[in-house]
Amino acid sequence: MTYSKFKVCRRISENVWQAKKLTPKQNNLIRKLKKNINRKQSDFSIKLQNLRKFSIFYGNLPINRMKDNLTYTYLDKQKSLLMNLETRLDVILVRIHFCSTLYTARQLITHGKICVNFNKVDIPGFSVRNGDVISVMRSDLNFVKFLIKQHQDKSRNWAGFGERAYHFEVNYKTLNAILLFEPSEIHFPYKIELNLLF
């Protein structure tokens, strides 16, 4: 694993890159860090560690922006935050496997290659509603198909970012997707205490 990715793992003392394996030396370092953390840890440091893990899962989305996404329309604050993050356009592109990472999804969106309801959108945080059609610009169909194929060839675990999305209707030939309903729960690849986020 590269040093920059391992630096993130060291910071939260857990391997957050599920597709990447740690070397034996890196594994030993992570184990030592976990032992030190288990000895003494304040409530603040536990909460901060959970926020970091949560932020990494959503592509290093700044914690302040995550708090801004918190609305009180739902009775449950956790559900409110998760649903707002899960309906972001960049997250949806990764969920439907048009992109392998949030960074490539944000790149596609800011370069104007993605449409919502056949209107070009260049804001990665654009909130998609139930029934909205997400599509790729006709001029960029081959490029995005190439990205999908490249990701499929590289990774054994094609699900990559979370599990396969069941709340979408996706056509990989025309690269169109429809958000049918909001997901009822999100599966994280590592342990996150959602109660400590608020």
C-alpha positions in Angstrom: 0.0 0.0 0.0 1.3 3.5 -0.8 2.4 5.7 2.0 -0.3 8.3 1.6 -3.1 5.7 1.8 -1.4 4.0 4.8 -1.1 7.4 6.5 -4.9 7.5 6.6 -5.1 4.0 8.0 -2.5 4.9 10.7 -4.5 8.0 11.6 -7.6 5.9 12.5 -5.8 2.7 13.3 -7.8 0.6 10.8 -7.5 -0.4 7.1 -10.2 1.6 5.4 -9.1 0.7 1.9 -10.8 -2.6 1.5 -9.4 -3.3 -2.0 -5.8 -2.7 -0.8 -3.8 -5.1 1.4 -1.4 -4.0 4.1 2.1 -5.3 4.2 3.2 -7.4 7.3 5.1 -4.4 8.6 2.1 -2.1 8.2 -0.2 -4.7 9.9 2.1 -4.8 12.9 2.1 -1.1 13.2 -1.7 -1.0 13.0 -1.9 -3.7 15.8 0.4 -1.6 18.0 -1.7 1.5 17.5 -4.9 -0.4 18.3 -3.4 -1.6 21.6 -2.4 1.9 22.6 -5.8 3.3 21.7 -7.6 0.6 23.7 -5.7 1.5 26.9 -6.9 5.1 27.2 -9.1 7.1 25.0 -11.3 10.0 25.8 -14.9 10.4 24.6 -13.8 13.2 22.3 -11.1 11.1 20.6 -13.6 8.3 20.1 -16.1 10.7 18.5 -13.4 12.3 16.3 -12.2 8.9 15.1 -15.8 7.9 14.1 -16.2 11.2 12.3 -12.9 10.6 10.4 -14.0 7.1 9.4 -17.4 8.5 8.2 -15.7 11.3 6.3 -13.3 8.8 4.6 -16.2 6.6 3.5 -17.8 9.7 1.8 -14.5 10.6 -0.1 -13.0 12.9 2.6 -16.1 15.1 2.7 -15.3 17.8 5.2 -16.9 17.2 8.6 -18.4 20.7 8.6 -20.2 19.9 5.3 -21.5 16.7 6.8 -23.0 18.6 9.7 -24.5 21.0 7.2 -26.3 18.0 5.5 -28.0 17.3 8.8 -31.6 18.3 8.6 -34.4 17.7 11.0 -37.1 16.6 8.6 -36.8 13.1 9.9 -37.3 12.2 13.6 -34.1 10.2 13.4 -31.0 12.5 13.0 -28.8 9.6 11.8 -31.2 8.6 9.1 -31.5 12.3 8.0 -27.8 12.7 7.6 -27.3 9.3 5.8 -30.2 9.9 3.4 -28.9 13.4 2.5 -25.4 12.0 1.8 -26.7 8.9 -0.1 -28.8 11.1 -2.4 -25.7 13.2 -3.5 -25.0 12.8 -7.2 -21.3 11.8 -6.7 -22.2 9.1 -4.2 -25.0 7.8 -6.5 -22.5 7.5 -9.5 -20.3 5.2 -7.3 -23.3 3.2 -6.0 -24.5 2.4 -9.5 -20.9 1.6 -10.6 -20.5 4.3 -13.2 -17.3 5.3 -11.3 -15.0 3.3 -9.0 -14.2 6.1 -6.6 -15.8 9.3 -5.4 -12.9 11.3 -6.8 -13.6 10.1 -10.4 -17.3 10.7 -9.9 -16.7 14.3 -8.8 -14.3 14.8 -11.8 -17.0 13.5 -14.2 -19.6 15.8 -12.7 -17.5 19.0 -12.6 -16.5 18.4 -16.3 -20.2 18.4 -17.2 -20.4 14.8 -18.4 -23.4 13.8 -16.2 -27.1 14.8 -16.6 -30.0 14.6 -14.2 -33.4 14.6 -15.9 -31.5 15.3 -19.2 -30.1 18.6 -17.9 -26.4 19.0 -17.4 -25.3 19.1 -13.7 -21.8 20.3 -12.6 -22.3 20.2 -8.8 -21.1 17.0 -7.1 -23.3 17.7 -4.1 -26.5 17.9 -6.2 -29.3 16.2 -4.4 -31.2 13.6 -6.5 -34.8 12.9 -5.7 -36.9 9.8 -6.2 -37.8 9.2 -9.9 -34.9 11.4 -11.2 -33.1 10.0 -14.3 -29.3 10.1 -14.1 -27.5 9.7 -17.5 -24.2 10.3 -19.2 -23.8 12.9 -22.0 -24.0 11.2 -25.4 -20.6 12.4 -26.4 -19.0 10.8 -23.3 -20.8 7.3 -23.4 -17.7 5.5 -24.7 -15.4 7.1 -22.1 -17.6 6.1 -19.1 -18.1 2.6 -20.5 -14.3 2.4 -20.6 -14.1 3.5 -17.0 -16.7 0.8 -16.0 -14.8 -1.9 -17.9 -11.4 -0.8 -16.5 -12.8 -0.9 -12.9 -14.4 -4.3 -13.6 -11.1 -5.7 -14.9 -9.0 -4.3 -12.0 -11.0 -5.3 -9.0 -12.1 -8.7 -8.0 -14.8 -7.2 -5.7 -16.8 -5.2 -8.3 -19.1 -3.8 -5.6 -16.1 -1.6 -4.4 -17.9 1.2 -2.6 -20.4 -0.5 -0.4 -22.8 -3.2 -1.6 -24.6 -3.3 -5.0 -27.3 -0.7 -5.1 -30.8 -2.2 -4.9 -32.7 1.1 -4.9 -31.8 1.9 -8.5 -32.9 0.8 -11.9 -29.7 0.8 -14.0 -29.3 0.2 -17.8 -25.5 -0.3 -18.5 -26.0 -0.3 -22.3 -27.4 3.3 -22.4 -25.8 4.3 -19.1 -29.1 5.5 -17.6 -30.2 5.1 -14.0 -33.4 6.0 -12.0 -33.5 6.4 -8.3 -36.5 4.4 -7.2 -36.5 5.1 -3.5 -34.2 6.1 -0.7 -32.1 3.2 0.8 -33.3 1.9 4.2 -29.8 1.3 5.5 -26.1 1.7 4.5 -23.5 -1.1 4.9 -20.1 0.3 5.9 -17.0 -1.8 5.1 -15.6 -1.1 8.6 -17.2 -0.3 12.0 -18.6 3.1 12.5 -20.6 4.1 15.6 -23.3 6.3 14.2 -24.6 7.2 17.6 -21.3 9.1 18.3 -21.6 11.3 15.2 -24.0 13.8 16.9 
